[in-house]
Amino acid sequence: MKPEIQTKFATYPAEAQTQLDAVRLLIFAVAEENDLGAVEETLKWGEASYLVKGGTAIRIDWKPADPAAIKIYFHCQTRLIETFREIYRDEFEYEGKRAIIVPLDAAIHEGPLAHCLQMALKYHSLKHHPLLGA
């Protein structure tokens, strides 16, 4: 983990840190399993941001205004959230066209969330397919 990400995560409550780290590790695992190359990990707009070549950025954060959850942000001008809502209508709560809301007590595991992350990391090769090829 890059020092600036570690420093940022350290400012959050322990439960938020655990969730953010679990999502972070899942992003890296999905990228590796799909041979997507190196994951660029940076801070953008004060949030941890993850990007691979050919994908769209994924940002993760916890905010005091919504203390019971973390959020996974996707570029709002993509069809990602629209597609996630169609495929995983009952799996997640969403915030507009930009985020999946993950409660602090939710289990982070493979499955629907990994699939959503995979679609974001492969977005530019999927964006022309119905439901992003899902």
The 8 nearest C-alpha neighbors of each residue, nearest first, counted from 0:
[[1, 5, 2, 4, 40, 3, 23, 20],
 [0, 2, 4, 3, 5, 40, 41, 6],
 [1, 3, 5, 4, 6, 0, 7, 41],
 [4, 2, 6, 5, 1, 7, 42, 41],
 [5, 3, 7, 1, 6, 2, 8, 47],
 [4, 6, 2, 8, 3, 7, 9, 1],
 [5, 7, 3, 9, 4, 8, 2, 10],
 [8, 6, 4, 9, 5, 10, 3, 11],
 [7, 9, 5, 10, 11, 6, 16, 4],
 [10, 8, 6, 7, 11, 5, 16, 12],
 [11, 9, 8, 7, 6, 12, 16, 5],
 [12, 10, 9, 8, 16, 15, 13, 61],
 [11, 13, 15, 14, 16, 10, 9, 8],
 [12, 14, 16, 15, 17, 11, 9, 18],
 [15, 13, 17, 16, 12, 103, 18, 104],
 [16, 14, 18, 17, 12, 13, 19, 11],
 [15, 17, 13, 19, 14, 18, 8, 20],
 [16, 18, 14, 20, 15, 19, 21, 13],
 [19, 17, 21, 15, 20, 16, 22, 103],
 [20, 18, 16, 22, 21, 17, 15, 23],
 [19, 21, 23, 17, 18, 22, 16, 24],
 [20, 22, 18, 24, 23, 19, 17, 25],
 [23, 21, 25, 19, 24, 20, 26, 18],
 [24, 22, 20, 26, 25, 21, 19, 27],
 [23, 25, 27, 21, 26, 22, 20, 28],
 [24, 26, 28, 22, 23, 27, 29, 21],
 [27, 25, 23, 29, 24, 28, 30, 22],
 [26, 28, 30, 24, 25, 29, 31, 23],
 [29, 27, 25, 31, 30, 26, 32, 24],
 [30, 28, 32, 26, 31, 27, 25, 33],
 [31, 29, 35, 27, 33, 28, 32, 34],
 [30, 32, 34, 28, 33, 29, 27, 35],
 [33, 31, 29, 30, 34, 28, 35, 27],
 [32, 34, 30, 31, 35, 29, 117, 36],
 [35, 33, 31, 36, 32, 30, 29, 37],
 [36, 34, 30, 33, 31, 51, 37, 52],
 [37, 35, 34, 38, 51, 30, 31, 52],
 [36, 38, 51, 39, 35, 30, 52, 31],
 [37, 39, 51, 50, 40, 49, 36, 27],
 [38, 40, 50, 49, 51, 37, 41, 48],
 [41, 39, 49, 48, 38, 50, 47, 42],
 [42, 40, 48, 47, 43, 39, 49, 4],
 [41, 43, 47, 46, 45, 48, 44, 4],
 [44, 42, 45, 46, 48, 41, 47, 58],
 [43, 45, 46, 42, 47, 48, 58, 41],
 [44, 46, 43, 42, 47, 7, 60, 48],
 [47, 45, 42, 43, 44, 60, 48, 58],
 [46, 48, 42, 58, 59, 41, 4, 43],
 [49, 47, 58, 41, 42, 57, 40, 43],
 [50, 48, 40, 57, 39, 56, 58, 38],
 [51, 49, 56, 39, 38, 55, 54, 57],
 [52, 50, 38, 54, 53, 39, 120, 37],
 [51, 53, 54, 50, 36, 35, 37, 120],
 [54, 52, 123, 121, 51, 122, 124, 120],
 [55, 53, 120, 121, 122, 51, 52, 123],
 [54, 56, 119, 120, 122, 50, 57, 74],
 [57, 55, 50, 49, 48, 58, 73, 54],
 [56, 58, 49, 73, 48, 72, 50, 55],
 [59, 57, 48, 72, 47, 71, 46, 49],
 [60, 58, 71, 47, 70, 72, 46, 48],
 [59, 61, 70, 46, 69, 62, 47, 71],
 [60, 62, 69, 70, 15, 68, 63, 66],
 [61, 63, 64, 65, 66, 60, 69, 68],
 [62, 64, 66, 65, 61, 67, 11, 68],
 [63, 65, 62, 66, 61, 67, 68, 69],
 [66, 64, 63, 62, 67, 68, 61, 69],
 [65, 67, 63, 68, 64, 62, 61, 69],
 [68, 66, 103, 65, 102, 69, 104, 15],
 [69, 67, 102, 103, 101, 66, 65, 100],
 [68, 70, 61, 101, 60, 100, 102, 15],
 [71, 69, 100, 60, 99, 59, 101, 98],
 [70, 72, 59, 99, 98, 58, 100, 73],
 [73, 71, 98, 58, 97, 57, 59, 70],
 [72, 74, 97, 57, 98, 75, 56, 58],
 [73, 75, 76, 77, 97, 56, 72, 55],
 [74, 76, 97, 96, 77, 73, 78, 80],
 [77, 75, 74, 78, 96, 97, 79, 73],
 [76, 78, 79, 75, 74, 80, 73, 126],
 [79, 77, 81, 80, 82, 76, 126, 75],
 [78, 80, 82, 81, 77, 83, 119, 73],
 [81, 79, 83, 82, 96, 78, 84, 97],
 [80, 82, 84, 78, 79, 83, 85, 96],
 [83, 81, 85, 79, 80, 84, 130, 78],
 [84, 82, 80, 86, 85, 87, 81, 79],
 [85, 83, 88, 81, 87, 82, 86, 80],
 [84, 86, 82, 83, 88, 87, 81, 130],
 [85, 87, 83, 84, 88, 82, 133, 130],
 [88, 86, 90, 84, 83, 89, 85, 91],
 [87, 89, 84, 85, 90, 86, 91, 83],
 [90, 88, 87, 91, 92, 84, 86, 85],
 [91, 89, 87, 88, 92, 111, 84, 112],
 [92, 90, 89, 93, 99, 87, 88, 100],
 [91, 93, 100, 99, 94, 90, 101, 89],
 [92, 94, 99, 100, 98, 95, 91, 96],
 [93, 95, 98, 97, 99, 96, 100, 92],
 [94, 96, 97, 93, 98, 80, 75, 99],
 [97, 95, 75, 80, 94, 98, 81, 93],
 [96, 98, 75, 73, 72, 95, 94, 74],
 [99, 97, 72, 94, 71, 93, 73, 70],
 [98, 100, 93, 71, 70, 92, 94, 101],
 [99, 101, 70, 92, 93, 69, 98, 68],
 [102, 100, 69, 68, 70, 99, 103, 105],
 [103, 101, 68, 105, 104, 67, 69, 100],
 [102, 104, 68, 67, 105, 14, 15, 18],
 [103, 105, 102, 106, 14, 68, 67, 101],
 [106, 104, 102, 103, 107, 101, 18, 68],
 [105, 107, 108, 104, 103, 18, 102, 101],
 [108, 106, 105, 21, 22, 109, 18, 112],
 [109, 107, 106, 110, 112, 113, 25, 21],
 [108, 110, 113, 112, 111, 107, 25, 114],
 [109, 111, 113, 112, 114, 108, 115, 107],
 [110, 112, 114, 113, 115, 109, 87, 90],
 [113, 111, 115, 114, 110, 116, 109, 108],
 [112, 114, 116, 109, 110, 115, 111, 117],
 [113, 115, 117, 111, 112, 116, 110, 118],
 [116, 114, 112, 118, 117, 113, 111, 119],
 [115, 117, 113, 119, 114, 118, 120, 112],
 [116, 118, 114, 120, 115, 119, 113, 121],
 [119, 117, 121, 115, 116, 122, 120, 114],
 [120, 118, 122, 116, 117, 121, 55, 54],
 [119, 121, 54, 117, 118, 122, 55, 116],
 [122, 120, 54, 118, 119, 124, 123, 53],
 [123, 121, 54, 119, 125, 118, 124, 126],
 [122, 124, 53, 125, 126, 54, 121, 55],
 [123, 125, 122, 121, 126, 53, 127, 54],
 [126, 124, 131, 122, 123, 128, 127, 132],
 [125, 127, 131, 123, 128, 122, 124, 78],
 [126, 128, 125, 129, 131, 124, 123, 132],
 [129, 127, 131, 132, 125, 126, 130, 133],
 [128, 130, 131, 132, 127, 133, 126, 125],
 [131, 129, 132, 82, 133, 128, 85, 86],
 [132, 130, 128, 125, 129, 126, 133, 127],
 [131, 133, 128, 130, 129, 125, 126, 127],
 [132, 131, 130, 129, 86, 118, 128, 82]]
